[in-house]
């Protein structure tokens, strides 16, 4: 499995729309949006394979409103997804 993290300036409503776009992808596992006290949202998307990871990156690039580099990682441990 692979994970991609990114930051966007989206409200909760738009974050749910982004989630819908991501969850429609084959190989999608999970998406979590974390909002800080200033309203900035960090998204973490977990997917099964590199093909899905590349599709996630393309979708995220279309949604991003803030130039923060994507971070891609291998998932080394998870439970409860």
BELKATA-V72000 format. One record per backbone hydrogen bond with DSSP energy under -1.0 kcal/mol. CO is the residue of the C=O (numbers start at 1). NH is the residue of the N-H. If there is no record, write none. Layout:
co->[CO,CO]
nh->[NH,NH]
This chain:
co->[1,2,3,4,5,6,8,8,11,12,13,14,15,16,17,18,19,20,22,25,27,30,32,34,36,40,41,42,43,44,45,46,46,47,49,50,51,52,53,54,55,56,57,58,59,60,66,71,73]
nh->[75,47,73,45,71,43,10,41,15,16,17,18,19,20,21,22,23,24,25,28,48,46,44,42,39,36,8,34,6,32,4,29,30,2,53,54,55,56,57,58,59,60,61,62,63,64,68,5,3]
